[in-house]
Amino acid sequence: MKVGTDAVLLGAWIKPENFKTILDIGTGSGLIALMMAQRTNAQIEAIDIDLDSIQEASNNFMISPWSDNLFAIHSSLFDHLIQSKKKYDLVLSNPPYFSNSLKSPSDRKNLSKHTSTLSHKDLISGVKKLISPEGTFALIIPFDQMSSFINLALMEGLYCNTKLIIYPTPDKQANRIIMEFRLNRDIHLKEEKLTIRDEFGIFTEQYKILTKNFYLDL
């Protein structure tokens, strides 16, 4: 599976240094989990419902310098809730986001892109059971899904305390948002903005600074 900008942004923006246990939901090729392993000594579990993805992630983990801390698990979120007794300091997800669009002939693309395989409500409910009392849940979703996701999270007692609003270029509307949720509400909502490319289609300095530790050519 190709390296996507969404996953890179989520993996680069989250600061995992103080976390001891991390769960990556819908890991795909394992990119986000690997980015976490690069900056922490945490034990990182990566789950995915797609067997091919887990095999790919497992291979990537094994050839990385951090293989001792990375575990690829073939499981849905629902099954993981039943099988795992752990609580996680950090739960991450780059979840499916298409809900009313035509599906691809590729089953793998459908699993990774369509919310019919993991609805926002089910994701939030599962995360609520998995995070530790002081834990953090972070994800990246389309900007136009922000309000509905925050409202669903509130119903489960998860509060959005930090946002990164993402613009593809200076002249376009925001199209993605990264949000951090906790079980405790922070009265001071932190909000940042990031533009990926400038008016000439070149990566902005802001994007380069954020992601330079993960690209070979920045």
Sequence and secondary structure as in RCSB ss.txt:
>XXXX:A:sequence
MKVGTDAVLLGAWIKPENFKTILDIGTGSGLIALMMAQRTNAQIEAIDIDLDSIQEASNNFMISPWSDNLFAIHS
SLFDHLIQSKKKYDLVLSNPPYFSNSLKSPSDRKNLSKHTSTLSHKDLISGVKKLISPEGTFALIIPFDQMSSFI
NLALMEGLYCNTKLIIYPTPDKQANRIIMEFRLNRDIHLKEEKLTIRDEFGIFTEQYKILTKNFYLDL
>XXXX:A:secstr
    HHHHHHHHH   TT SEEEEES TTTHHHHHHHTT   EEEEEES HHHHHHHHHHHHTSTTGGGEEEEE 
 HHHHHHH    EEEEEE    BSSS   S HHHHHHHBTTSS HHHHHHHHHHHEEEEEEEEEEEEGGGHHHHH
HHHHHTT EEEEEEEEESSTTS   EEEEEEESS  SS EEEEEESB TTS B HHHHHHHTTT S  
